[in-house]
Amino acid sequence: MSQLHTDEVNALAAGQHGSPFAVLGCHPIDNDTAIVRTFQPKATAVTFIGADEQPVPLNRVHDGGVFEAIVSRPVLQYSLQCSRDEYQWDTIDAYSFPSLLGDTDRYLFAEGNHYELHHHLGSHLTSNQGVDGVQFAVWAPNAKRVSVVGPFNEWDGRVHVMRSHPGNGLWDIFIPRLASGTLYKFEIIDAHGTCLPLKHDPYAPYFEQPPGNASIVFESAFVWSDHEHMASRADANPLQQPISVYEVHAGSWQRNVNGDSLNYRELADTLIPYVLDSGFTHIELLPITEHPLTASWGYQPIGMFAPTSRFGSPDDFRYFVDCCHNAGLGVIMDWVPAHFPSDAHGLGQFDGTALYEHADPRQGLHKDWNTLIFNFGRNEVANYLISNALYWIQEFHLDGLRVDAVASMLYLDYSREHGEWIPNEHGGNHNNDAIVFLKRMNEAVHLAGGLTFAEESTSFPQVSHPTYDGGLGFTFKWNMGWMHDTLEYFQRDPAHRQYHQDNLTFGLLYAFSENFQLPFSHDEVVHGKGSLLNKMPGDDWQKRANLRALLALMFTYPGKKLLFMGCEIGQYTEWAHDGSVHWDLLNNEGHAGLHQLVKDLNTLYKTNPALHSSDCDQRGFDWIDCADAEHSVISFKRTSTVNDEQLVVVCNFTPVVRDAYRIGVPSSGTWKEVLNSDASAYAGSGVGHAGAVESTGVACHGQPDSLELKLPPLSVLVFQA
């Protein structure tokens, strides 16, 4: 006869006991005796094996698999020998181990200030009372029951019911003898007694490859070798450094001979040498956080702590980053805290309630993407995301995060009609909770040595200003206005450009109001927008000449640079996530010439402080002449803020050669032509100045001297004194 009431025994057998750790395991009766109780639904007989005692058969007190027996004294370590018919196995009772969640961890989590949650929640190989196994912990405050399920318990949610910590909604359990590679999910019964679809672990570091979606226990064994890189970035001033980013979708950069995407290690062998040869300083990856739908490009993340298993293990990704750093390349990842998909196994309605998201669809649903919006005002949710940002900077040594869709976070009425949104406490449309979150995230990432880039398309003030000065705290902001205006100008027939000179000049009115990055990103070459090359007017030669001029303008204009893969070789077709960059184009002289120009532009940008040290400083830019709309010519001066170096840039955006064109320069003497986007080496016309030109002694454009130039068609010239 069990010492438990029949209802309790039945509850244990049904996996419905409210406090299984109070009755399962070994519990003292007095100083000399204890009761051992276990739930083993597959066993017909169970024997207690103590360290210094004779085996004790347990009594079966419920046909569903509840066993118990009195033993001579309380013990901490014991095993259970189970049998069914001719099969025998032994196990160590998970209910014989104490919680590994400390009081401080639980307190900081509830407070929203635990920035190392990834070390405590999720799954971790560890030792408890000298026994190796896996510690599991998850947040589900409104659940009636949470269990860990997997092949180790035949996905039976009754076997490993977790311990509840009612004060903060955490659940945990240590399961002995599990190893790295173990598949698992959480089975959650909500407050109404409904068993939800199995949930993945929000903190899982590894997942099954799609279409599977189980979480996987994984502990890194990787040994980093990028110490020099990590030490150097601590002293760097990113505002004055050259930052030229090659944006990559890992799955479609290149395919192997079988037509499959390259894995992380293959990317290390092929992508890194290519980016180095092309002269870029950083690789930026479209989101590689785990996502269920390949066609989402990673922008609907479901495993925020896991690099997608499509391309290998987490340590394979660490290897890629390590190789980048040892080659001198920084690594940035596109990070998506703005929204998450509603897949049943994900974060949506995680414990049967709107836990990570807002309950009201006017706050919690993105109509554009049919995704859910994080509740940034909830301490635990903001803590989850900040811990995640730091995880990528600290655990994977990433150099920065590009934060996607910031505008959708900042505005409560983003893409909503009247009546479809709820004003803030002041009656306005700013999402104050998101603003506070972004400030905290940026402060934490910067303190950890990382950069942050905001994809933000509105006039929200001080996005890249420090938080102590009232800003959001991003390092850089994408200059979407410059990108749209410039592309609009270049898509026009050159005959009509004279009427739209303001597209080129307006951006300088605000160019230094933020720390800008100039993006020609994946967003500009998808969904029917066409490739950069095919946006250009004219015949094939003029298209390439226009694109060369566009890229030369970008590299000489103030702001850090970003270019999406394929644009550097003049791909004709827009990007397709299930395809590859059209590398065969490099066999064509015109496309190889465009690629050579990008290499030389990167070299010019990196080696001339006048082009990078003043990217974010208005002292580094002056117009020489921006008023010659009739000829669609502009000229400007770039000045270094770290030395006295000056460069003069002259742009002719018509297909007409302009002879004897006078440009004012700040000093007399020989001016070296250090770049001509229309040079023969780039498959251009070859019109130029044989490498140098002498000043004429004639003052012009408010400058003390001038150059008399022959401007090539559709070209950008750069001169250095």
MIBAZA-212794 format. One line per 2 residues: number of its first residue (from 1); their letters; for each residue x negated, y, z negated of C-alpha. Coordinates in nm, 2 decimals, decimal comma. Example, Ala and Ser with C-alpha at 12.3 -4.5 7.8 and 13.67 -1.06 7.14 Angstrom:
1) as) -1,23/-0,45/-0,78  -1,37/-0,11/-0,71;
This chain:
1) ms) 0,00/0,00/0,00  -0,15/0,34/0,10;
3) ql) -0,21/0,61/-0,15  -0,06/0,85/0,10;
5) ht) 0,31/0,91/0,14  0,46/0,73/0,44;
7) de) 0,53/1,06/0,62  0,16/1,15/0,59;
9) vn) 0,05/0,81/0,73  0,29/0,84/1,01;
11) al) 0,16/1,20/1,08  -0,20/1,07/1,10;
13) aa) -0,10/0,80/1,34  0,09/1,05/1,56;
15) gq) -0,19/1,31/1,54  0,04/1,55/1,37;
17) hg) -0,11/1,58/1,03  -0,16/1,95/0,94;
19) sp) -0,49/1,89/0,76  -0,66/1,57/0,87;
21) fa) -0,99/1,66/0,70  -0,81/1,66/0,37;
23) vl) -0,72/1,29/0,40  -0,95/1,13/0,65;
25) gc) -1,31/1,06/0,57  -1,44/0,97/0,22;
27) hp) -1,28/1,15/-0,08  -1,36/1,10/-0,45;
29) id) -1,10/0,96/-0,68  -1,32/0,99/-0,98;
31) nd) -1,69/0,98/-1,06  -1,71/0,61/-0,98;
33) ta) -1,47/0,55/-0,70  -1,36/0,71/-0,37;
35) iv) -1,12/0,63/-0,10  -1,22/0,60/0,26;
37) rt) -0,96/0,65/0,53  -0,99/0,65/0,91;
39) fq) -0,78/0,66/1,22  -0,89/0,40/1,48;
41) pk) -0,61/0,35/1,72  -0,80/0,09/1,93;
43) at) -0,90/-0,13/1,63  -0,72/-0,41/1,46;
45) av) -0,99/-0,44/1,19  -1,23/-0,19/1,03;
47) tf) -1,51/-0,25/0,78  -1,68/0,02/0,58;
49) ig) -2,07/0,00/0,59  -2,23/0,21/0,31;
51) ad) -2,60/0,27/0,28  -2,65/0,07/-0,04;
53) eq) -2,33/-0,12/-0,07  -2,17/-0,44/0,04;
55) pv) -1,94/-0,41/0,34  -1,58/-0,33/0,24;
57) pl) -1,29/-0,43/0,47  -1,04/-0,15/0,51;
59) nr) -0,67/-0,22/0,49  -0,45/-0,14/0,79;
61) vh) -0,18/0,07/0,65  -0,02/0,17/0,98;
63) dg) 0,01/-0,03/1,30  -0,10/0,28/1,49;
65) gv) -0,45/0,25/1,35  -0,46/0,41/1,01;
67) fe) -0,71/0,22/0,77  -0,82/0,28/0,42;
69) ai) -1,00/0,12/0,12  -1,13/0,20/-0,22;
71) vs) -1,51/0,20/-0,24  -1,73/0,20/-0,55;
73) rp) -1,85/0,56/-0,53  -1,83/0,87/-0,31;
75) vl) -2,08/0,86/-0,02  -2,17/1,11/0,24;
77) qy) -2,31/0,88/0,50  -2,15/0,56/0,61;
79) sl) -2,05/0,39/0,93  -1,75/0,19/1,04;
81) qc) -1,75/-0,14/1,21  -1,44/-0,18/1,43;
83) sr) -1,31/-0,48/1,62  -1,03/-0,57/1,84;
85) de) -1,00/-0,93/1,96  -1,35/-1,03/2,06;
87) yq) -1,48/-0,68/2,10  -1,68/-0,51/1,83;
89) wd) -1,82/-0,16/1,80  -1,95/0,06/1,53;
91) ti) -1,89/0,43/1,48  -1,97/0,71/1,24;
93) da) -1,67/0,89/1,11  -1,64/1,25/1,24;
95) ys) -1,43/1,33/0,93  -1,73/1,26/0,70;
97) fp) -1,91/1,58/0,80  -1,87/1,93/0,67;
99) sl) -1,81/2,24/0,89  -2,11/2,40/1,05;
101) lg) -1,93/2,73/1,09  -2,07/2,97/0,83;
103) dt) -1,88/3,23/0,64  -2,07/3,51/0,80;
105) dr) -2,00/3,38/1,15  -1,63/3,36/1,08;
107) yl) -1,62/3,70/0,93  -1,81/3,87/1,21;
109) fa) -1,60/3,69/1,47  -1,27/3,82/1,31;
111) eg) -1,43/4,17/1,29  -1,53/4,16/1,65;
113) nh) -1,90/4,22/1,59  -2,05/3,87/1,65;
115) ye) -2,27/3,92/1,95  -2,41/3,56/1,95;
117) lh) -2,09/3,37/1,96  -2,23/3,14/2,23;
119) hh) -2,46/2,99/1,96  -2,16/2,90/1,74;
121) lg) -1,85/2,84/1,95  -1,82/2,60/2,23;
123) sh) -2,02/2,27/2,22  -2,37/2,23/2,09;
125) lt) -2,61/1,94/2,04  -2,71/1,95/1,67;
127) sn) -2,77/1,75/1,36  -2,53/1,74/1,06;
129) qg) -2,64/1,56/0,75  -2,93/1,41/0,94;
131) vd) -2,70/1,26/1,21  -2,72/1,38/1,57;
133) gv) -2,41/1,47/1,76  -2,21/1,76/1,91;
135) qf) -2,05/2,05/1,72  -1,74/2,18/1,88;
137) av) -1,56/2,51/1,79  -1,29/2,71/1,96;
139) wa) -1,06/3,00/1,88  -0,68/2,91/1,89;
141) pn) -0,51/3,10/1,60  -0,16/3,02/1,70;
143) ak) -0,20/2,65/1,77  -0,04/2,38/1,55;
145) rv) -0,32/2,13/1,64  -0,64/2,14/1,85;
147) sv) -0,83/1,82/1,94  -1,14/1,74/2,14;
149) vg) -1,07/1,48/2,41  -1,30/1,31/2,65;
151) pf) -1,41/0,97/2,77  -1,56/0,90/2,42;
153) ne) -1,20/0,88/2,28  -1,02/0,78/2,60;
155) wd) -0,88/1,14/2,62  -0,66/1,06/2,31;
157) gr) -0,58/1,38/2,13  -0,50/1,20/1,80;
159) vh) -0,85/1,08/1,75  -1,06/1,39/1,70;
161) vm) -0,82/1,65/1,56  -1,03/1,96/1,47;
163) rs) -1,06/2,14/1,13  -0,85/2,46/1,11;
165) hp) -0,99/2,78/0,96  -0,66/2,97/0,91;
167) gn) -0,82/3,30/0,82  -0,95/3,36/1,17;
169) gl) -0,80/3,10/1,39  -1,11/2,90/1,45;
171) wd) -1,12/2,52/1,48  -1,42/2,30/1,46;
173) if) -1,54/1,94/1,44  -1,87/1,76/1,45;
175) ip) -1,86/1,44/1,65  -2,16/1,22/1,59;
177) rl) -2,35/1,03/1,86  -2,23/1,23/2,16;
179) as) -2,50/1,34/2,40  -2,57/1,60/2,67;
181) gt) -2,36/1,53/2,97  -2,05/1,44/2,78;
183) ly) -1,73/1,55/2,95  -1,46/1,71/2,73;
185) kf) -1,16/1,93/2,70  -0,93/2,07/2,43;
187) ei) -0,59/1,93/2,37  -0,37/2,20/2,21;
189) id) -0,03/2,17/2,06  0,13/2,51/2,03;
191) ah) 0,33/2,65/1,74  0,65/2,50/1,87;
193) gt) 0,51/2,15/1,90  0,46/2,15/2,27;
195) cl) 0,14/1,98/2,40  -0,02/2,22/2,65;
197) pl) -0,21/2,12/2,97  -0,56/2,02/2,87;
199) kh) -0,78/2,33/2,83  -1,14/2,39/2,93;
201) dp) -1,38/2,53/2,67  -1,40/2,91/2,70;
203) ya) -1,77/2,89/2,59  -1,86/2,58/2,80;
205) py) -2,21/2,62/2,96  -2,14/2,36/3,23;
207) fe) -1,84/2,22/3,42  -1,76/1,94/3,65;
209) qp) -1,78/2,03/4,02  -1,44/2,12/4,17;
211) pg) -1,19/1,98/4,20  -1,28/1,84/3,85;
213) na) -1,26/2,10/3,57  -1,38/1,93/3,25;
215) si) -1,63/2,11/3,04  -1,97/1,94/2,99;
217) vf) -2,19/1,93/2,69  -2,53/2,08/2,79;
219) es) -2,83/2,19/2,60  -3,11/2,37/2,80;
221) af) -3,45/2,21/2,81  -3,59/2,47/3,04;
223) vw) -3,93/2,63/2,96  -3,96/2,99/3,09;
225) sd) -4,27/3,12/3,24  -4,16/3,48/3,32;
227) he) -4,31/3,64/3,01  -4,49/3,91/3,20;
229) hm) -4,18/4,02/3,38  -3,97/4,02/3,06;
231) as) -4,24/4,23/2,88  -4,27/4,48/3,17;
233) ra) -3,90/4,56/3,19  -3,89/4,68/2,83;
235) da) -4,09/4,98/2,92  -3,94/5,06/3,26;
237) np) -3,74/5,37/3,35  -3,49/5,25/3,60;
239) lq) -3,38/5,59/3,70  -3,73/5,66/3,84;
241) qp) -3,80/5,31/3,97  -3,74/5,19/4,33;
243) is) -3,43/4,97/4,32  -3,34/4,81/4,65;
245) vy) -3,09/4,53/4,61  -3,02/4,24/4,85;
247) ev) -2,67/4,13/4,78  -2,61/3,76/4,83;
249) ha) -2,33/3,51/4,83  -2,52/3,20/4,73;
251) gs) -2,29/2,96/4,90  -2,31/3,11/5,25;
253) wq) -2,66/3,27/5,27  -2,79/2,96/5,45;
255) rn) -2,68/2,60/5,51  -2,89/2,29/5,52;
257) vn) -2,92/2,04/5,80  -2,60/1,87/5,68;
259) gd) -2,41/2,20/5,68  -2,40/2,22/5,30;
261) sl) -2,47/2,52/5,08  -2,82/2,53/4,93;
263) ny) -2,86/2,45/4,57  -3,03/2,68/4,31;
265) re) -3,37/2,52/4,36  -3,34/2,53/4,74;
267) la) -3,25/2,89/4,72  -3,56/2,95/4,51;
269) dt) -3,77/2,79/4,79  -3,60/2,98/5,08;
271) li) -3,42/3,30/4,96  -3,70/3,43/4,74;
273) py) -3,97/3,43/5,02  -3,72/3,59/5,26;
275) vl) -3,62/3,87/5,02  -3,99/3,93/4,93;
277) ds) -4,08/3,95/5,30  -3,79/4,19/5,36;
279) gf) -3,92/4,42/5,09  -3,62/4,43/4,85;
281) th) -3,69/4,47/4,48  -3,38/4,28/4,35;
283) ie) -3,14/4,00/4,44  -2,78/4,05/4,34;
285) ll) -2,56/3,74/4,34  -2,19/3,76/4,39;
287) pi) -2,03/3,60/4,08  -2,18/3,26/4,00;
289) te) -1,97/3,21/3,68  -1,77/2,90/3,73;
291) hp) -1,45/2,94/3,93  -1,19/2,70/4,05;
293) lt) -1,13/2,85/4,40  -1,43/2,87/4,63;
295) as) -1,25/3,12/4,85  -1,23/3,37/4,56;
297) wg) -1,61/3,41/4,61  -1,64/3,38/4,23;
299) yq) -1,42/3,68/4,16  -1,16/3,47/3,97;
301) pi) -1,39/3,33/3,70  -1,27/3,05/3,47;
303) gm) -1,60/2,96/3,30  -1,76/3,28/3,19;
305) fa) -2,05/3,11/3,02  -2,13/2,86/3,30;
307) pt) -2,32/2,91/3,63  -2,12/2,73/3,88;
309) sr) -2,21/2,36/3,91  -2,16/2,38/4,29;
311) fg) -2,53/2,46/4,32  -2,67/2,27/4,03;
313) sp) -2,71/2,27/3,65  -2,76/2,57/3,42;
315) dd) -3,13/2,48/3,41  -3,15/2,48/3,79;
317) fr) -3,02/2,83/3,78  -3,27/2,92/3,51;
319) yf) -3,54/2,79/3,75  -3,41/3,02/4,02;
321) vd) -3,43/3,32/3,80  -3,77/3,23/3,67;
323) cc) -3,90/3,19/4,02  -3,76/3,53/4,11;
325) hn) -3,93/3,70/3,82  -4,26/3,53/3,89;
327) ag) -4,24/3,66/4,25  -4,17/4,01/4,13;
329) lg) -3,80/4,02/4,20  -3,53/4,12/3,96;
331) vi) -3,20/3,94/3,94  -2,86/4,10/3,90;
333) md) -2,53/3,91/3,87  -2,18/4,03/3,96;
335) wv) -1,98/4,01/3,64  -1,60/4,01/3,62;
337) pa) -1,45/4,11/3,29  -1,16/4,29/3,46;
339) hf) -0,93/3,99/3,50  -0,91/3,61/3,51;
341) ps) -0,70/3,35/3,69  -0,39/3,19/3,55;
343) da) -0,49/2,83/3,62  -0,33/2,60/3,35;
345) hg) -0,66/2,47/3,23  -0,81/2,82/3,18;
347) lg) -0,77/3,11/2,93  -0,41/3,19/3,02;
349) qf) -0,17/3,12/2,73  -0,46/2,94/2,57;
351) dg) -0,29/2,84/2,25  0,06/2,88/2,38;
353) ta) 0,05/3,25/2,33  -0,10/3,55/2,52;
355) ly) -0,43/3,51/2,34  -0,69/3,65/2,58;
357) eh) -0,44/3,85/2,79  -0,16/4,10/2,72;
359) ad) 0,18/3,94/2,67  0,36/4,22/2,86;
361) pr) 0,30/4,19/3,24  0,29/4,57/3,26;
363) qg) -0,04/4,55/3,08  -0,15/4,19/3,13;
365) lh) -0,09/4,11/3,50  -0,29/4,23/3,81;
367) kd) -0,03/4,23/4,09  -0,30/4,28/4,35;
369) wn) -0,48/3,96/4,26  -0,21/3,77/4,07;
371) tl) -0,45/3,74/3,78  -0,44/3,81/3,41;
373) if) -0,59/4,11/3,23  -0,80/4,08/2,92;
375) nf) -0,66/4,24/2,60  -0,96/4,46/2,54;
377) gr) -0,81/4,60/2,22  -0,82/4,26/2,05;
379) ne) -1,14/4,22/1,85  -1,20/3,86/1,93;
381) va) -1,14/3,92/2,31  -1,38/4,21/2,33;
383) ny) -1,63/4,01/2,12  -1,59/3,72/2,36;
385) li) -1,68/3,94/2,66  -1,97/4,13/2,50;
387) sn) -2,12/3,80/2,38  -2,08/3,68/2,73;
389) al) -2,26/3,98/2,88  -2,55/3,93/2,64;
391) yw) -2,56/3,56/2,71  -2,65/3,62/3,07;
393) iq) -2,92/3,88/2,98  -3,07/3,68/2,70;
395) ef) -3,02/3,31/2,79  -3,07/3,34/3,17;
397) hl) -3,31/3,64/3,16  -3,09/3,84/3,41;
399) dg) -3,21/4,19/3,47  -2,86/4,34/3,51;
401) lr) -2,49/4,30/3,55  -2,29/4,47/3,83;
403) vd) -1,94/4,51/3,67  -1,66/4,45/3,91;
405) av) -1,34/4,65/3,94  -1,41/4,90/3,67;
407) as) -1,14/5,13/3,79  -0,88/4,87/3,73;
409) ml) -1,00/4,85/3,37  -1,00/5,23/3,31;
411) yl) -0,65/5,31/3,43  -0,33/5,16/3,29;
413) dy) -0,14/5,26/3,61  -0,40/5,11/3,84;
415) sr) -0,22/4,99/4,15  0,12/5,02/3,97;
417) eh) 0,43/5,22/4,05  0,63/5,43/3,81;
419) ge) 0,78/5,22/3,54  0,54/4,93/3,60;
421) wi) 0,29/5,05/3,33  0,28/5,15/2,97;
423) pn) 0,12/5,48/2,87  -0,14/5,49/2,60;
425) eh) -0,08/5,63/2,25  -0,13/5,99/2,39;
427) gg) 0,11/5,94/2,68  -0,18/5,92/2,93;
429) nh) -0,29/5,66/3,19  -0,64/5,58/3,05;
431) nn) -0,69/5,24/2,90  -0,86/5,35/2,58;
433) da) -0,92/5,00/2,46  -1,11/4,92/2,78;
435) iv) -1,31/5,24/2,75  -1,42/5,15/2,40;
437) fl) -1,51/4,80/2,52  -1,71/4,92/2,81;
439) kr) -1,91/5,16/2,59  -1,99/4,88/2,34;
441) mn) -2,08/4,64/2,62  -2,31/4,89/2,78;
443) ea) -2,48/4,97/2,45  -2,54/4,60/2,38;
445) vh) -2,67/4,51/2,72  -2,91/4,81/2,73;
447) la) -3,03/4,72/2,38  -3,10/4,37/2,51;
449) gg) -3,31/4,51/2,80  -3,05/4,48/3,08;
451) lt) -2,91/4,72/3,34  -2,55/4,78/3,42;
453) fa) -2,39/4,89/3,75  -2,03/5,00/3,78;
455) ee) -1,82/4,94/4,08  -1,60/5,24/4,01;
457) st) -1,43/5,43/4,29  -1,25/5,71/4,12;
459) sf) -1,35/6,05/3,97  -1,36/5,92/3,62;
461) pq) -1,62/6,14/3,45  -1,96/6,04/3,31;
463) vs) -1,95/5,67/3,41  -2,33/5,65/3,41;
465) hp) -2,39/5,90/3,13  -2,50/5,77/2,78;
467) ty) -2,23/5,69/2,53  -2,39/5,94/2,28;
469) dg) -2,31/6,21/2,54  -1,95/6,10/2,59;
471) gl) -2,02/5,87/2,88  -1,93/5,51/2,95;
473) gf) -2,29/5,41/2,93  -2,35/5,24/3,26;
475) tf) -2,70/5,27/3,40  -2,57/5,33/3,76;
477) kw) -2,25/5,38/3,94  -2,17/5,27/4,29;
479) nm) -2,14/5,58/4,52  -1,82/5,47/4,70;
481) gw) -1,74/5,82/4,82  -2,08/5,85/5,00;
483) mh) -2,03/5,50/5,15  -1,68/5,57/5,28;
485) dt) -1,77/5,92/5,42  -2,09/5,79/5,59;
487) le) -1,92/5,49/5,75  -1,64/5,71/5,87;
489) yf) -1,89/5,94/6,03  -2,09/5,67/6,20;
491) qr) -1,78/5,49/6,33  -1,70/5,80/6,54;
493) dp) -1,80/5,85/6,89  -2,12/6,07/6,88;
495) ah) -1,94/6,32/7,10  -1,69/6,39/6,81;
497) rq) -1,94/6,38/6,53  -2,00/6,76/6,55;
499) yh) -1,65/6,81/6,41  -1,71/6,59/6,10;
501) qd) -2,05/6,72/5,97  -1,89/6,75/5,63;
503) nl) -1,88/6,37/5,60  -2,26/6,39/5,58;
505) tf) -2,29/6,70/5,36  -2,00/6,68/5,11;
507) gl) -2,17/6,40/4,91  -2,45/6,63/4,80;
509) ly) -2,20/6,84/4,60  -2,17/6,55/4,35;
511) af) -2,48/6,34/4,43  -2,64/6,40/4,09;
513) se) -2,33/6,41/3,88  -2,39/6,03/3,82;
515) nf) -2,68/5,80/3,85  -2,57/5,66/4,19;
517) ql) -2,64/5,35/4,39  -2,56/5,35/4,76;
519) pf) -2,37/5,03/4,85  -2,32/4,87/5,18;
521) sh) -2,17/4,56/5,01  -1,98/4,25/5,11;
523) de) -1,65/4,45/5,07  -1,73/4,64/5,39;
525) vv) -1,78/4,34/5,61  -1,47/4,12/5,53;
527) hg) -1,09/4,12/5,58  -1,10/4,24/5,94;
529) kg) -1,33/4,54/5,87  -1,60/4,39/6,10;
531) sl) -1,97/4,38/6,05  -2,18/4,69/6,00;
533) ln) -2,31/4,65/6,35  -1,97/4,62/6,51;
535) km) -1,85/4,93/6,32  -2,09/5,13/6,53;
537) pg) -1,97/5,28/6,86  -2,13/5,25/7,21;
539) dd) -2,29/4,97/7,40  -2,51/4,70/7,24;
541) wq) -2,82/4,92/7,24  -2,64/5,22/7,09;
543) kr) -2,48/5,00/6,83  -2,82/4,89/6,71;
545) an) -2,96/5,24/6,73  -2,67/5,37/6,53;
547) lr) -2,71/5,10/6,26  -3,09/5,17/6,25;
549) al) -3,01/5,54/6,19  -2,74/5,46/5,93;
551) la) -2,98/5,24/5,73  -3,27/5,49/5,76;
553) lm) -3,03/5,76/5,63  -2,94/5,54/5,33;
555) ft) -3,30/5,47/5,24  -3,40/5,84/5,25;
557) yp) -3,08/5,97/5,08  -3,09/6,00/4,70;
559) gk) -2,96/5,69/4,52  -3,06/5,33/4,46;
561) kl) -2,99/5,10/4,75  -2,78/4,79/4,81;
563) lf) -2,74/4,60/5,13  -2,53/4,28/5,19;
565) mg) -2,69/3,98/5,35  -2,67/3,97/5,73;
567) ce) -2,65/4,35/5,76  -3,03/4,36/5,77;
569) ig) -3,04/4,17/6,10  -2,73/4,32/6,26;
571) qy) -2,49/4,03/6,24  -2,21/4,08/6,49;
573) te) -1,94/3,90/6,30  -1,81/3,98/5,96;
575) wa) -1,90/3,77/5,67  -1,73/3,43/5,62;
577) hd) -1,77/3,26/5,28  -1,76/2,91/5,44;
579) gs) -2,03/3,00/5,70  -2,38/3,13/5,70;
581) vh) -2,58/3,43/5,81  -2,64/3,40/6,18;
583) wd) -3,02/3,35/6,16  -3,05/3,27/6,53;
585) ll) -3,01/3,64/6,59  -3,37/3,69/6,48;
587) nn) -3,48/3,53/6,81  -3,35/3,84/6,98;
589) eg) -3,58/4,14/7,01  -3,31/4,39/6,91;
591) ha) -3,21/4,21/6,59  -3,57/4,13/6,50;
593) gl) -3,65/4,50/6,54  -3,36/4,59/6,31;
595) hq) -3,50/4,35/6,05  -3,85/4,50/6,09;
597) lv) -3,70/4,85/6,03  -3,54/4,73/5,70;
599) kd) -3,88/4,59/5,59  -4,05/4,92/5,67;
601) ln) -3,78/5,12/5,50  -3,82/4,92/5,19;
603) tl) -4,19/4,97/5,20  -4,15/5,34/5,25;
605) yk) -3,90/5,37/4,97  -4,11/5,17/4,72;
607) tn) -4,44/5,33/4,80  -4,33/5,69/4,81;
609) pa) -4,22/5,84/4,47  -4,05/6,12/4,66;
611) lh) -3,79/5,87/4,77  -3,73/5,68/4,44;
613) ss) -3,85/5,88/4,14  -3,59/6,15/4,21;
615) dc) -3,30/5,93/4,31  -3,10/6,06/4,01;
617) dq) -3,26/6,41/3,98  -3,13/6,71/4,18;
619) rg) -3,48/6,86/4,18  -3,58/6,59/4,43;
621) fd) -3,35/6,70/4,71  -3,32/7,01/4,92;
623) wi) -3,14/7,08/5,24  -3,36/7,22/5,52;
625) dc) -3,07/7,26/5,76  -2,73/7,10/5,72;
627) ad) -2,54/7,34/5,94  -2,63/7,23/6,30;
629) ae) -2,30/7,05/6,35  -2,31/7,14/6,72;
631) hs) -2,60/6,90/6,77  -2,51/6,66/6,49;
633) vi) -2,86/6,72/6,34  -2,94/6,74/5,97;
635) sf) -3,27/6,78/5,79  -3,37/6,77/5,43;
637) kr) -3,66/6,75/5,19  -3,73/6,49/4,93;
639) ts) -3,96/6,58/4,64  -4,12/6,35/4,38;
641) tv) -4,05/6,43/4,02  -4,37/6,25/3,91;
643) nd) -4,62/6,42/4,15  -4,61/6,69/4,42;
645) eq) -4,54/6,46/4,71  -4,28/6,58/4,96;
647) lv) -4,12/6,41/5,26  -3,92/6,58/5,53;
649) vv) -3,63/6,38/5,70  -3,48/6,48/6,03;
651) cn) -3,17/6,30/6,17  -3,03/6,32/6,52;
653) ft) -2,69/6,14/6,53  -2,63/6,18/6,90;
655) pv) -2,76/5,97/7,19  -2,93/6,28/7,34;
657) vr) -3,31/6,34/7,32  -3,36/6,69/7,18;
659) da) -3,68/6,86/7,30  -3,85/7,15/7,12;
661) yr) -3,63/7,12/6,82  -3,76/7,34/6,54;
663) ig) -3,75/7,23/6,17  -3,88/7,43/5,88;
665) vp) -4,14/7,26/5,65  -4,27/7,36/5,31;
667) ss) -4,64/7,37/5,41  -4,87/7,41/5,71;
669) gt) -5,10/7,16/5,87  -5,06/6,81/6,00;
671) wk) -4,74/6,62/5,93  -4,76/6,25/5,97;
673) ev) -4,46/6,07/6,13  -4,43/5,79/5,87;
675) ln) -4,11/5,64/6,01  -3,92/5,67/6,33;
677) sd) -3,60/5,45/6,34  -3,61/5,47/6,72;
679) as) -3,97/5,34/6,75  -4,05/5,06/7,00;
681) ay) -4,14/4,83/6,72  -3,77/4,84/6,63;
683) ag) -3,65/4,78/6,99  -3,58/5,16/7,01;
685) sg) -3,66/5,40/7,30  -4,01/5,48/7,17;
687) vg) -3,96/5,86/7,18  -4,18/6,02/6,91;
689) ha) -4,49/6,21/6,82  -4,78/5,97/6,85;
691) ga) -4,80/5,94/6,48  -4,84/6,31/6,38;
693) ve) -4,74/6,66/6,46  -4,90/7,00/6,38;
695) st) -4,71/7,28/6,22  -4,66/7,59/6,44;
697) gv) -4,71/7,88/6,18  -4,35/7,99/6,25;
699) ac) -4,13/8,03/5,95  -3,79/7,86/5,98;
701) hg) -3,49/7,75/5,77  -3,63/7,94/5,47;
703) qp) -3,95/7,75/5,49  -4,30/7,91/5,54;
705) ds) -4,38/7,69/5,84  -4,21/7,47/6,09;
707) le) -4,25/7,17/6,33  -4,15/7,17/6,69;
709) lk) -4,01/6,82/6,74  -3,88/6,59/7,01;
711) lp) -3,59/6,42/6,84  -3,52/6,06/6,97;
713) pl) -3,16/5,96/7,03  -2,96/5,83/6,74;
715) sv) -3,26/5,84/6,51  -3,41/5,93/6,17;
717) lv) -3,76/6,07/6,15  -3,96/6,09/5,83;
719) fq) -4,27/6,31/5,80  -4,53/6,34/5,53;
721) a) -4,78/6,62/5,49;
